[in-house]
Amino acid sequence: MSHTTNTATPMPGLAQLSLISQQYIGNPGGTLREAREHSPVFYLETMGCWVYTRYTDVREALMDFETYSNKTLAAAPVPPEYQQRVPTNFFAKSFNAMDPPAHNPVRKVGHSGFSNDRLAPFEEPITEAANDIIDGFIAKGHCELMHDFCHELSHRVITAFLGLPSSDIPRLKQLADDLPRVFTDHMTPMPEAEKLQRWQRVADLRDYFRGIIQERR
């Protein structure tokens, strides 16, 4: 694959970058601009991965699954304490950890749930949810778009799609925070206490969803 780069070693300001830190996630723009200008492709030793920052390179990498595999995400280990409740291949079955052709039939099944006919009944409740969220911050005249609107709307839509009660939203928000960390623990290890707390919540929520599936079947 062709790409523009002057060295595999990042400039000093990027060497300790953490792609999962709240500092980076909250404001990645400046870091990415610096990387695109000085180190558009570099190896991030702290996370054991390559970082691509220019659109052309990123697009080529995403399309070239034979060279750039998602399977590293399947390597996230399940702690021994939870292997009776969570299969050791738990992450290998995730969309995020699959490459074509195994990814294709799973993706096709997922897409079937988002046809126009399936989505049409949700148009009105989604519009109402969006307006309700906006009403919560409109008096301030501003909001933090991702946190205050996008994430809130996403969780409301997900619970509506899955037919879950709105009381489950806090658990889904916590899951959205826990999963990326347990996914990447083998790259950036967590303190043991934090790891066990997060896995406890993941295991509990997995049991909860298994119960819902069994009930609906």
C-alpha positions in Angstrom: 0.0 0.0 0.0 1.3 3.4 -0.8 1.2 6.2 1.7 3.1 9.4 2.5 5.4 9.2 5.5 8.9 10.3 6.5 9.4 8.0 9.4 7.7 5.2 11.4 8.7 7.0 14.6 6.3 9.7 15.6 7.4 13.2 16.5 8.0 13.6 20.3 4.5 15.1 21.0 2.8 12.0 19.6 5.0 9.3 21.2 2.8 9.0 24.3 -0.5 9.4 22.6 -3.4 7.3 24.0 -6.2 6.9 21.4 -8.6 5.9 24.2 -7.9 8.6 26.7 -10.7 11.1 27.5 -8.3 13.9 26.8 -7.8 12.7 23.2 -11.4 11.7 22.6 -12.7 15.0 23.9 -10.6 17.1 21.5 -8.7 15.0 18.8 -8.5 17.8 16.2 -5.3 19.5 17.2 -3.5 16.2 17.7 -4.6 14.9 14.3 -3.7 18.1 12.5 -0.2 17.9 14.0 0.1 14.3 12.9 -1.1 14.9 9.4 1.5 17.6 8.9 4.5 16.0 10.6 3.9 12.2 11.1 1.0 11.2 8.9 1.8 7.5 9.4 3.6 6.3 12.5 3.9 3.3 14.9 2.4 4.0 18.3 4.5 1.8 20.6 2.5 2.5 23.7 -0.6 0.8 22.1 1.2 -1.6 19.7 -0.5 -0.2 16.6 0.0 1.9 13.4 -1.7 5.2 13.2 -2.9 6.6 9.9 -4.1 10.2 9.9 -4.7 11.2 6.2 -8.0 10.4 4.4 -6.4 8.6 1.4 -4.3 6.3 3.6 -7.2 5.6 6.0 -9.5 4.8 3.2 -7.0 2.4 1.5 -6.4 0.7 4.8 -10.1 0.2 5.5 -10.6 -1.4 2.1 -7.5 -3.6 2.2 -8.7 -6.1 4.9 -6.1 -8.7 3.7 -3.3 -6.4 4.9 -5.0 -4.5 7.7 -7.1 -7.0 9.7 -9.6 -6.3 12.5 -8.8 -9.6 14.1 -6.4 -8.1 16.6 -9.6 -6.9 18.5 -10.6 -10.6 18.9 -7.4 -11.1 20.9 -8.8 -9.3 23.9 -8.6 -11.9 26.7 -11.5 -12.7 29.1 -10.2 -12.7 32.7 -10.2 -16.2 34.3 -12.7 -14.9 36.9 -15.4 -14.5 34.2 -14.7 -17.3 31.7 -17.6 -19.3 33.2 -20.0 -16.4 32.2 -18.4 -15.0 29.1 -17.0 -17.2 26.3 -13.3 -16.8 25.6 -14.1 -16.1 22.0 -16.6 -13.4 23.0 -14.9 -10.6 21.0 -14.2 -12.8 18.0 -17.9 -12.8 17.2 -18.1 -9.0 17.2 -18.6 -6.9 14.1 -15.5 -5.0 15.0 -13.3 -8.1 15.1 -14.4 -9.7 11.8 -12.9 -9.4 8.3 -14.6 -10.4 5.0 -15.8 -12.9 4.0 -16.9 -13.9 7.6 -18.0 -10.4 8.2 -20.3 -10.2 5.2 -23.2 -12.5 6.2 -23.3 -11.1 9.7 -23.4 -7.6 8.3 -26.1 -8.6 5.9 -28.3 -9.8 8.7 -27.7 -6.6 10.6 -28.6 -4.5 7.6 -32.0 -6.3 7.3 -33.1 -4.5 10.5 -32.6 -1.1 8.9 -34.7 -1.3 5.8 -37.2 1.6 5.1 -40.1 -0.6 6.1 -38.5 -1.5 9.5 -37.5 2.1 10.2 -40.7 3.9 9.2 -42.6 3.2 12.5 -39.7 4.8 14.4 -39.6 8.1 12.6 -42.1 9.8 14.9 -40.8 8.6 18.2 -37.2 9.4 17.2 -38.2 13.0 16.2 -40.0 13.3 19.5 -36.9 12.1 21.4 -34.7 14.5 19.5 -36.9 17.5 20.3 -37.1 16.4 23.9 -33.3 16.3 24.2 -33.0 19.7 22.6 -35.6 21.2 24.9 -33.3 20.1 27.8 -30.5 22.5 26.7 -32.1 25.0 24.4 -32.4 27.6 27.1 -28.6 27.6 27.5 -28.2 28.4 23.8 -25.4 25.9 23.4 -24.5 22.3 24.0 -21.6 19.8 23.7 -23.0 18.1 20.6 -21.7 14.5 21.1 -22.3 14.2 24.8 -25.5 16.3 25.1 -27.3 15.3 21.9 -25.7 12.6 19.8 -25.1 10.1 22.6 -28.4 10.8 24.2 -30.3 10.3 21.0 -28.4 7.1 20.1 -29.3 5.5 23.4 -32.9 6.4 23.1 -33.0 5.0 19.6 -31.2 1.8 20.5 -33.6 1.0 23.4 -36.6 1.8 21.0 -35.2 -0.6 18.3 -34.6 -3.4 20.8 -37.9 -2.9 22.6 -36.1 -2.2 26.0 -37.4 0.1 28.7 -35.9 3.6 29.0 -34.7 2.6 32.5 -32.0 0.5 30.7 -30.4 3.6 29.2 -27.9 4.2 32.1 -26.7 0.6 31.7 -26.3 1.0 28.0 -24.3 4.2 28.6 -22.0 2.4 31.0 -21.6 -0.5 28.5 -20.5 2.0 25.8 -17.8 3.1 28.2 -16.8 -0.4 29.4 -16.6 -2.2 26.1 -13.9 -0.1 24.4 -11.7 -0.5 27.6 -12.0 -4.2 27.9 -11.5 -4.4 24.1 -8.2 -2.7 24.3 -7.0 -3.9 27.7 -4.4 -6.1 26.1 -2.9 -3.0 24.4 -3.2 -0.5 27.3 -3.7 -2.6 30.5 -6.0 -1.3 33.1 -5.4 -1.5 36.9 -6.6 -4.9 38.1 -9.5 -3.5 40.2 -10.8 -1.4 37.3 -10.6 -4.4 34.9 -12.6 -6.6 37.2 -15.2 -3.9 37.8 -15.7 -3.4 34.1 -15.8 -7.1 33.3 -18.4 -7.6 36.1 -20.7 -5.1 34.4 -20.1 -6.6 31.0 -20.9 -10.1 32.3 -24.0 -8.9 34.2 -25.3 -7.2 31.1 -24.6 -10.2 29.0 -26.7 -12.3 31.4 -29.4 -9.7 31.3 -29.6 -9.8 27.5 -29.5 -13.6 27.4 -32.5 -13.6 29.7 -34.4 -11.3 27.3 -33.5 -13.4 24.3 -34.7 -16.6 26.0 -37.9 -14.9 27.1 -38.7 -13.7 23.5 -37.9 -17.0 22.0 
